[in-house]
Amino acid sequence: MQFLVYIIVYPFLWIISILPFRLLYTVSDVLYVILYYIVGYRKKVVNENLKLVFPKTSDAEIKRITKAFYKHLCDMILEAAKSMTISEAEMKKRFTFSNVDLLQDIESSGKSIALICAHYGSWEWIFILQTHVKNKGYAVYKRLANRYFDKLVRRIRAKYNSYLITTKETIPVLMKAKVNGESFTCGFVSDQSPKLDKAFHWNTFMGINVPVHTGAEMLAKRLDMAVVFFKVKRLKRGYYETTFETITLNPKDYENYEITDLYLKLVEKQIHEAPEYYLWTHKRWKHAVKDKV
């Protein structure tokens, strides 16, 4: 059944991927109407999230953010499909880096890097970073249920010397690389809600007390990796700029969870600047302590 779904869906994805960008975003506009007005995909979740973290914001502004978010979400979905066939030159033009020399300097010191971000802006094209740096790139992800699509996603990422690893694979893969004397960069998207049985740390995020992922910090300390936050800014439709900010070069100098808390503050600042580009469809606050702190 998985293969049947794959062979039915794959041709549509490929056709989308070869569309010129002007037509691609026309399709995105149609998809927006379907998801927002007809299907209402997770609108209740989005509305609840926004009202929870912005309790003083007017209904009109919440509606504006919601609509802008869904338009951006549809763009990201189609941009992900575009990754199948987009050229390196085109991706470099559309996904730029304001200070990639920061990573290059860390690489030159021989340190590996824990590169952390939020589900904000666009993370689909970050893999083009590998054409600017020397370290082998890894990204922690959740394996797709359909093994054929999972293989496709892995193949797309590997075009630029980036490799997807699951949570269970992360420690053994990176430990082996360290033992072999290899320097690497591992990407973590660390802003979503962990399972309660794996919630070792709670803190306020957007004013709400929630459990927080701490894996990136713990791994950085274990492997002595520099910790760098990257912020993606949407310049205009289909164009993004990423800026890197060093949280620490020496993670062992920090108390447990201190690095994670610094990261959360950077994410909060990013969201407040333009909330419509955060991934509000995720149930980030499902384990929240409801009282504002």
Disulfide bonds with the S-S distance in Angstrom:
none
